[in-house]
Amino acid sequence: MEIPAEQGTVSYSRSCPFTAAVNVNRLLTGPASEKETRHIEISLEGSGIRYLPGDSVGVLPENRCDMVEEVLWLLHCRGDEAVTDFYGGALDLRTALTSWLMIGKMTGATVKSWAKLTGNPELAELAAPENRKRLDDYLWGREFRDLLEQYPVQLADPQLIFKILPRLAPRLYSISSSQALHADTVHLSVRVVRYESYNRERLGVCSGQIGERTPPGSTLPIFIHSNQLFRMPTDPSTPVIMVGPGTGLAPFRAFLQHKQAGCGEWPMWLFFGEQRQQQDFLYRDEMLGWLKSGVLQRLDTAFSRDQREKIYVQDRIREQARQLWEWLEQGACFYICGDSKRMAPDVEAAMLGAIAEHSGKGADYASGYVAEMKKQKRYLRDVY
């Protein structure tokens, strides 16, 4: 569900975004951090856009100019060739590769289409159904230009590119502000993805655009993505437990701002984790200020690289297992935001262990307890 700009006017969406001015783009992490996380403030002035804590901002990214030009060169195309988009609109090939098509990440469908176009037997074998694992391994860390370099062919009909490449999708970022406190802006907390593979420096399509090509005064096409499954409790006195390592902190900053603005009296407990306290404690002064003022009742941090043995948020949960159980028995809602592959399952396992031990009723009871929390919408996750 997308929130309309104003009653009776157009709804901003992927196909009709709001062109928003960027007011602030500043680094959150320290100079010695292994990560680059940025705080972004985007103006909503004149849009009529409304959002709630738990919602996300959809950003329509553009591919980097240098990558687009490299792809054009590898395709033996000029860039001014006329093509039509997925909806029949007229544009040129350079625009299509910049704003419409995904060239910064490879898909299996692209490899299969390129195998048919080139007729290359090695690529056809890679794309065969029985070689799914090999194909997945090949895709990781590669971009469309890597495929073109390895298996070159001239693109005789530029329109074919729309059958080869998927559409460039919006990126969703959890909102890290409350509109009750910031009426005309929306805040994001964005980690810029950088890594090296196959002797190339890689950069996230949208996070790289935000990190390198979106200074204050520039614009971003955005829309609001409503998340009805990640809302604060309707009862303003319900306790709230929040687990948000890294940029998983974003929606919980919005929750805390919402409370600061006087929208509720929820007792709030935050588990936050990152690599190093001195370099990676996102919004440190705000968090400590909320703890001092009573907006935040408890703050447990886990900085994994500050000691020989790595400590994560799930370890802090195990350390605080008895108090966690007491909060849950008081009707607390439990929220997780962040990595779905390792963090979220590890946090759930720690929670199950706390329930099993301190209820005195064991693992089966804990599983049933968490299942009931899910039914009651007291256990909510925003993981990716």
C-alpha positions as CSV (number, residue, x, y, z in Angstrom):
1,M,0.0,0.0,0.0
2,E,1.4,3.4,-1.0
3,I,0.4,6.5,1.0
4,P,-1.2,9.2,-1.2
5,A,0.3,12.6,-1.5
6,E,-3.0,14.4,-0.6
7,Q,-6.6,13.4,-0.5
8,G,-8.0,13.7,-4.0
9,T,-4.5,14.1,-5.7
10,V,-2.1,11.6,-7.4
11,S,-0.5,8.9,-5.2
12,Y,3.3,8.9,-5.4
13,S,4.5,5.5,-6.5
14,R,7.2,3.7,-8.4
15,S,5.7,4.8,-11.7
16,C,4.9,8.3,-10.4
17,P,7.6,9.3,-7.8
18,F,8.0,12.5,-5.9
19,T,11.2,14.4,-6.8
20,A,12.5,15.3,-3.4
21,A,15.4,17.6,-2.5
22,V,18.2,16.2,-0.3
23,N,18.8,18.5,2.6
24,V,21.5,16.5,4.5
25,N,23.9,13.8,3.5
26,R,26.5,13.1,6.2
27,L,28.7,10.3,7.3
28,L,27.6,8.5,10.5
29,T,30.6,6.1,10.8
30,G,34.1,7.1,12.0
31,P,37.1,7.6,9.7
32,A,38.6,4.2,10.7
33,S,35.4,2.2,10.2
34,E,35.3,-0.7,7.8
35,K,31.8,0.4,6.8
36,E,30.3,3.6,5.3
37,T,26.9,4.4,6.8
38,R,25.3,7.8,5.9
39,H,22.5,9.8,7.4
40,I,20.2,11.3,4.8
41,E,17.5,13.9,5.3
42,I,15.0,14.4,2.4
43,S,12.5,17.2,2.0
44,L,8.8,16.4,1.6
45,E,7.8,20.0,1.4
46,G,4.9,20.6,-0.9
47,S,4.3,16.8,-1.4
48,G,1.6,16.2,1.2
49,I,3.3,12.8,1.8
50,R,2.5,11.2,5.2
51,Y,4.3,8.2,6.7
52,L,4.4,6.3,10.0
53,P,7.2,4.6,12.0
54,G,7.9,1.3,10.4
55,D,7.3,2.5,6.8
56,S,10.0,2.6,4.2
57,V,11.1,5.0,1.4
58,G,11.4,3.6,-2.1
59,V,14.2,5.3,-4.0
60,L,14.4,5.0,-7.8
61,P,18.1,4.7,-8.5
62,E,20.2,5.3,-11.7
63,N,23.1,3.4,-12.9
64,R,26.5,5.1,-13.0
65,C,27.4,6.9,-16.2
66,D,30.8,5.2,-16.5
67,M,29.2,1.8,-16.3
68,V,26.5,2.7,-18.8
69,E,29.2,4.0,-21.3
70,E,31.2,0.8,-20.8
71,V,28.1,-1.4,-21.5
72,L,27.3,0.6,-24.6
73,W,30.9,0.2,-25.9
74,L,30.8,-3.6,-25.2
75,L,27.5,-3.8,-27.1
76,H,29.0,-1.8,-30.0
77,C,26.2,0.7,-29.6
78,R,26.3,4.5,-29.7
79,G,23.6,5.2,-27.1
80,D,21.3,7.3,-29.2
81,E,19.6,4.3,-30.8
82,A,15.8,4.6,-30.4
83,V,14.1,2.0,-28.2
84,T,10.8,1.7,-26.4
85,D,10.4,0.9,-22.7
86,F,8.3,-1.8,-21.1
87,Y,5.2,0.4,-21.6
88,G,5.8,1.4,-25.2
89,G,7.3,4.8,-24.4
90,A,10.0,6.1,-26.7
91,L,13.6,6.8,-25.4
92,D,17.2,6.2,-26.4
93,L,19.4,3.2,-25.4
94,R,21.6,5.3,-23.1
95,T,18.6,6.5,-21.1
96,A,17.3,2.9,-21.0
97,L,20.5,1.6,-19.6
98,T,20.7,4.5,-17.1
99,S,17.2,4.6,-15.6
100,W,15.3,1.5,-16.8
101,L,17.5,-1.6,-16.8
102,M,19.5,-3.5,-14.2
103,I,23.1,-3.7,-15.2
104,G,24.7,-3.5,-11.8
105,K,23.7,-7.0,-10.8
106,M,23.4,-10.2,-12.8
107,T,20.5,-12.6,-12.9
108,G,20.1,-16.2,-14.2
109,A,17.6,-15.0,-16.7
110,T,20.1,-12.6,-18.2
111,V,22.7,-15.3,-18.6
112,K,20.2,-17.6,-20.2
113,S,19.1,-14.9,-22.6
114,W,22.6,-14.0,-23.5
115,A,23.5,-17.7,-24.0
116,K,20.7,-17.9,-26.7
117,L,21.9,-14.6,-28.3
118,T,25.6,-15.5,-28.5
119,G,25.1,-19.3,-29.2
120,N,28.1,-19.8,-27.0
121,P,28.2,-23.5,-25.9
122,E,30.0,-22.9,-22.6
123,L,27.5,-20.3,-21.6
124,A,24.6,-22.5,-22.7
125,E,26.0,-25.3,-20.4
126,L,26.3,-22.9,-17.5
127,A,22.6,-21.8,-18.0
128,A,21.4,-25.4,-18.1
129,P,18.8,-26.3,-15.4
130,E,21.1,-29.0,-13.9
131,N,23.9,-26.5,-13.3
132,R,21.9,-24.2,-11.0
133,K,24.6,-24.2,-8.3
134,R,27.4,-23.3,-10.9
135,L,25.2,-20.5,-12.2
136,D,24.6,-19.1,-8.8
137,D,28.3,-19.1,-8.1
138,Y,29.0,-17.4,-11.4
139,L,26.4,-14.7,-10.7
140,W,27.8,-13.6,-7.3
141,G,29.8,-10.4,-7.6
142,R,29.4,-10.0,-11.3
143,E,27.7,-7.2,-13.3
144,F,26.4,-7.2,-16.9
145,R,29.6,-5.7,-18.2
146,D,31.5,-8.8,-16.9
147,L,29.3,-11.1,-19.0
148,L,29.8,-8.9,-22.1
149,E,33.5,-9.0,-21.7
150,Q,33.6,-12.7,-21.3
151,Y,31.1,-13.6,-24.0
152,P,31.1,-10.7,-26.5
153,V,28.7,-10.2,-29.3
154,Q,27.4,-7.2,-31.2
155,L,23.8,-6.3,-30.3
156,A,22.3,-5.9,-33.7
157,D,18.9,-4.9,-32.5
158,P,19.1,-2.6,-29.4
159,Q,15.4,-3.3,-28.6
160,L,16.5,-6.8,-27.6
161,I,18.1,-5.4,-24.5
162,F,14.6,-5.2,-22.8
163,K,14.3,-9.0,-23.2
164,I,17.8,-9.6,-21.8
165,L,17.9,-7.3,-18.8
166,P,15.3,-7.0,-16.0
167,R,13.8,-3.7,-15.0
168,L,15.8,-1.6,-12.5
169,A,13.9,-1.9,-9.3
170,P,13.4,0.7,-6.5
171,R,15.4,0.2,-3.3
172,L,13.5,0.3,-0.1
173,Y,15.1,1.9,3.0
174,S,13.5,1.8,6.5
175,I,12.6,5.3,7.6
176,S,14.6,6.5,10.6
177,S,12.5,9.4,11.6
178,S,9.0,10.2,13.0
179,Q,6.9,12.7,11.1
180,A,5.5,13.7,14.5
181,L,8.9,15.3,15.1
182,H,10.0,16.1,11.5
183,A,6.8,17.2,9.7
184,D,8.4,18.1,6.3
185,T,11.3,15.7,6.1
186,V,12.1,12.0,6.1
187,H,15.3,10.5,7.3
188,L,17.2,7.4,6.0
189,S,20.2,5.5,7.4
190,V,22.0,4.0,4.5
191,R,25.0,1.7,4.4
192,V,27.0,2.2,1.2
193,V,27.8,-1.2,-0.3
194,R,31.4,-1.5,-1.5
195,Y,33.4,-4.7,-2.2
196,E,35.9,-6.2,-4.6
197,S,35.3,-9.1,-6.9
198,Y,37.1,-10.4,-10.0
199,N,39.7,-7.6,-9.8
200,R,37.1,-4.9,-9.8
201,E,35.8,-2.4,-7.2
202,R,32.1,-2.8,-6.9
203,L,29.5,-0.3,-5.6
204,G,25.9,-0.8,-4.7
205,V,23.6,0.6,-7.3
206,C,21.4,2.8,-5.0
207,S,23.6,3.0,-1.9
208,G,26.5,4.0,-4.1
209,Q,24.3,6.7,-5.8
210,I,23.3,8.0,-2.3
211,G,26.9,7.8,-1.1
212,E,28.7,9.4,-4.0
213,R,26.2,11.2,-6.2
214,T,23.5,12.7,-4.0
215,P,25.0,15.7,-2.1
216,P,22.8,18.3,-0.4
217,G,20.9,20.2,-3.0
218,S,20.5,17.3,-5.3
219,T,17.2,15.3,-5.7
220,L,16.0,11.8,-5.5
221,P,12.8,10.3,-6.9
222,I,11.0,8.7,-4.0
223,F,7.7,7.2,-2.8
224,I,6.5,5.8,0.6
225,H,6.1,2.1,1.0
226,S,3.6,1.5,3.9
227,N,4.5,-1.5,6.1
228,Q,1.4,-2.4,8.1
229,L,3.2,-5.5,9.5
230,F,5.8,-3.4,11.4
231,R,3.8,-1.0,13.5
232,M,4.2,0.3,17.0
233,P,1.7,-1.1,19.6
234,T,-1.7,0.7,19.5
235,D,-1.7,0.6,23.3
236,P,0.7,3.4,24.2
237,S,1.7,1.7,27.4
238,T,2.8,-1.6,25.9
239,P,6.5,-2.4,26.5
240,V,8.6,-2.5,23.3
241,I,11.8,-4.6,22.8
242,M,13.8,-3.6,19.7
243,V,16.7,-5.6,18.2
244,G,18.4,-3.6,15.4
245,P,22.1,-4.1,14.7
246,G,23.7,-1.9,12.0
247,T,21.3,0.0,9.9
248,G,18.6,-2.3,11.4
249,L,18.5,0.5,14.0
250,A,16.7,2.8,11.5
251,P,13.0,2.0,12.3
252,F,13.8,2.0,16.0
253,R,15.2,5.5,15.8
254,A,11.8,6.4,14.3
255,F,10.0,4.6,17.2
256,L,12.1,6.5,19.7
257,Q,11.4,9.9,18.0
258,H,7.7,9.0,18.0
259,K,7.8,8.6,21.7
260,Q,9.9,11.7,22.2
261,A,7.2,13.6,20.3
262,G,4.6,12.6,22.9
263,C,2.8,10.0,20.8
264,G,2.9,7.3,23.5
265,E,4.6,6.2,26.7
266,W,5.9,2.8,25.6
267,P,8.6,1.4,27.9
268,M,11.4,0.9,25.3
269,W,14.5,-1.5,25.4
270,L,17.0,-1.4,22.5
271,F,19.6,-4.0,21.5
272,F,22.1,-2.5,19.1
273,G,25.2,-4.0,17.6
274,E,28.0,-3.1,15.3
275,Q,31.8,-3.7,14.9
276,R,33.5,-1.0,17.0
277,Q,32.1,1.4,19.5
278,Q,34.4,4.3,18.6
279,Q,33.7,4.0,14.9
280,D,30.3,2.4,14.4
281,F,28.0,3.5,17.2
282,L,25.3,5.0,15.0
283,Y,23.4,8.0,16.5
284,R,25.4,7.5,19.7
285,D,24.6,10.9,21.2
286,E,20.9,10.6,20.5
287,M,20.7,7.1,22.0
288,L,22.5,8.1,25.1
289,G,20.4,11.3,25.4
290,W,17.2,9.2,25.1
291,L,18.5,6.9,27.8
292,K,19.3,9.8,30.1
293,S,15.9,11.5,29.5
294,G,13.9,8.4,29.9
295,V,12.6,8.0,26.4
296,L,14.7,4.8,26.3
297,Q,14.5,2.6,29.4
298,R,17.3,0.1,28.5
299,L,20.1,0.1,26.0
300,D,22.3,-3.0,25.5
301,T,25.1,-2.7,22.9
302,A,27.3,-5.4,21.3
303,F,30.5,-4.3,19.5
304,S,31.8,-7.4,18.0
305,R,35.4,-6.3,17.2
306,D,36.2,-4.5,20.5
307,Q,37.4,-7.7,22.2
308,R,39.1,-10.9,21.1
309,E,35.8,-13.0,21.3
310,K,33.1,-11.6,19.1
311,I,30.0,-10.5,20.9
312,Y,26.7,-10.0,19.0
313,V,23.2,-8.8,20.0
314,Q,22.0,-12.4,20.5
315,D,24.7,-12.8,23.1
316,R,23.4,-9.7,25.0
317,I,19.9,-11.2,24.8
318,R,21.2,-14.4,26.4
319,E,22.9,-12.3,29.1
320,Q,19.7,-10.5,29.8
321,A,17.5,-13.5,29.5
322,R,15.7,-13.2,32.8
323,Q,14.7,-9.6,32.3
324,L,13.7,-10.3,28.7
325,W,11.3,-13.0,30.0
326,E,9.9,-10.6,32.5
327,W,9.2,-8.0,29.8
328,L,7.6,-10.6,27.6
329,E,5.4,-11.7,30.5
330,Q,4.3,-8.0,30.9
331,G,3.0,-8.2,27.3
332,A,6.0,-6.7,25.5
333,C,6.2,-6.6,21.7
334,F,9.4,-7.9,20.2
335,Y,10.8,-6.4,17.0
336,I,13.8,-7.4,14.9
337,C,15.2,-5.4,11.9
338,G,18.2,-6.3,9.8
339,D,19.9,-9.4,8.3
340,S,17.6,-12.3,7.6
341,K,20.2,-15.0,7.0
342,R,22.1,-15.1,10.3
343,M,21.2,-12.4,12.7
344,A,17.4,-12.8,12.8
345,P,17.5,-16.6,13.3
346,D,20.2,-16.3,16.0
347,V,18.2,-13.6,17.8
348,E,15.1,-15.8,17.7
349,A,17.1,-18.7,19.0
350,A,18.3,-16.6,21.9
351,M,14.8,-15.5,22.7
352,L,13.5,-19.0,22.6
353,G,16.3,-20.0,25.0
354,A,15.4,-17.2,27.4
355,I,11.7,-18.3,27.4
356,A,12.5,-22.0,27.8
357,E,14.9,-21.4,30.7
358,H,13.0,-18.7,32.7
359,S,9.5,-20.0,32.2
360,G,10.8,-23.2,33.6
361,K,8.8,-25.1,31.0
362,G,11.4,-26.0,28.3
363,A,11.8,-25.7,24.6
364,D,8.4,-27.0,23.4
365,Y,6.7,-24.4,25.6
366,A,9.0,-21.7,24.3
367,S,8.1,-22.6,20.7
368,G,4.4,-22.4,21.4
369,Y,4.9,-19.1,23.3
370,V,6.6,-17.5,20.3
371,A,4.0,-18.9,17.9
372,E,1.3,-17.3,20.0
373,M,3.3,-14.0,20.0
374,K,3.2,-14.1,16.2
375,K,-0.5,-14.7,16.2
376,Q,-1.0,-11.7,18.6
377,K,1.3,-9.6,16.4
378,R,3.7,-9.2,19.3
379,Y,6.6,-10.6,17.4
380,L,7.3,-8.5,14.3
381,R,10.2,-8.7,11.9
382,D,11.5,-6.4,9.1
383,V,14.4,-8.5,7.7
384,Y,16.2,-8.6,4.4
